[in-house]
Amino acid sequence: MRYLNIGSPVEDNELIQGCLREDRKYQEALFQRYAGKLMVVSLRYARHRMEAEDLLQDAFIRIFDHIDQFQGKGSFEGWMRRIVVNTALKNIDKKSFSSEIIGLENTSEDISGALPSVFSQLQEEELLQIIQQLPDGYRIVFNMYAIEGYSHAEISALLGIQESTSRSQLVKARKMLQSQILEIQKVAV
Amino acid sequence: MNPKSPIDEFFRRKLSNYEVPPSDSLWENIQLARSKKSKPLAKVWATWLISSALILTFVFISKELFIENKTAENIKTEASSTNQSLETTKNQSEPYTKSKESILTATIVEKQYSNLQIPIARSTGILNESLFPQGITLPVASEETTNKKSEEFPFTSFSTISTIDPTLPHELSLYSEYLPVPFKKKLWFAKIDFLFSQDYIHNALNAKTSQFETYASFRKENENLKVSNSFMLRMGISTIKGWGIRSGIQYSRMQQSLALQTPDASNNTTTKNTFETIDIPLILTKEHSFGKLRAGISLGTYLNMAFNQKGSFYSPTGTLIEFTSSKPGSYPAFKNRLGASVYSGLSFSFPIGNSLEFMAEPYLRTKIPSISADDYVLDQKIWYGGIFIGFRKQIGKGFYLP
């Protein structure tokens, strides 16, 4: 076990220790390692790239400021992802949800079988653009539920909305995503 | 569990490991933002230092700024003109040892407000010339009252007093603590404390994880950090009623001499370790007089400015290592700053000379954050107890806040 000398920062744990000491080179190494992945999280929650960069900047500042709160339980990357998501949720306007729930009671989800072949032809960059075009409420609920894996109860608690609102937003988001992808197929044909 | 949707699965699979590099300037922006952003601790420091600086500056300049020499001259002039009356009064009253001006003013107030809490005021030493930095500003009484008082005390009257400094408003500022007057002004006193203490230190060492409990026991058995010395220079302002705020600087030096041996007893070493702390206290006090004795309660916080270490001990791996904080590359076992802690004490002071008091202050310093570095395997916490002994000196005369 080493106590005095710090070797090359290979492991996350060493990066964390370096960041705890406010060592600039460890902070930069952490940034270089995870900025790309976390940028994707930011892009999913933001409406455009500029907003995503601002969001990521705020998130990294929070990560460095509160890295002492990471207790080593679970994935460090997962902890950072949650900070990015929480940073994104911080500035959400609740009206994004309330203005979009009218008439959702009758919304039915008709996406159940295999996806059309056009889906497999889509690049990640295109998927991000499609997500960014969703209305705020749809985009946030879809990201939290479908990709981050939050339950509707958790989304309800985090966003301060009804669970039924979360469900209906998700259904609408899926339908809108599907229709947009099919639209792309039509244009391509 | 979330029901699986093909769209959800599709997006999750495609984006979970996807990476998009941010712009080249983002890292620089983060660094810039963090350097500009003041952390909560920095805010506390700034607030603390500004508060302390204000108090210290205020105390130092108060004499020059708020005490009018003209008033003192007026009092002296008045005293000279009533010299005859003064001698008469001196024989009738208690044997004051103050200056003539003191006798004059004290007698005036005591006689005319004898039904008030003058004994308390006198016992606290406020009935001296320092009470009248701005002149006595008693109201002008009616002519009838004036004549009556003049018969009883021919050397003076309300109107006489009020002419000591006729430029001042007719407000009962001097005894605003005791009189139901509409315009209260607090009379403040600035005092400086020189204190020395020998402290008892309670030292607690605990392993952060169970695998280092043996090492923690080893250090407990071999180290004996019990005593330190502290010196404090403290200044403050307080009201007649004893409410006050004090701040200054405290230096403490803990020393330990260790006869160390490795856990397997293969090596014996003697080492002297030193730990130094510099703290800024910010303390609220409430004091009360019991005759000449003045007792009070002090509560406040200490902000640690520096925690320096010099010495060596055995590391968890069994090697003798140096942890001296000023040496680059030394073992980072301790923090360099300890943050804020709680101070509580009981103060006792007794007058021994002109504006000078002997004082003793038993105290406790608790809630001191761990002195161990975050990544060190042991958690070492200390708290202090001791008795400050020293002197308290009043600076100048009383004054009014602007």
Interface residues (C-beta under 8 A of the other chain):
Chain A: M1 Y3 L4 Q17 L20 R21 R24 E28 F31 Q32 A35 G36 K37 M39 V40 L43 R44 E53 L56 Q57 F60 I61 F64 D65 D68 E109 I111 S112 G113 A114 L115 F119 L122 E124 E125 L127 L128 I131 F142 Y145 A146 I147 G149 S151 R174 L177 Q178
Chain B: N2 S5 P6 I7 D8 F10 F11 R12 K14 L15 S16 N17 Y18 E19 V20 P21 P22 S23 L26 W27 N29 I30 Q31 A33 R34 K37 K39 S315 P316 T317 I321 G329 Y331 D374 D375 V377
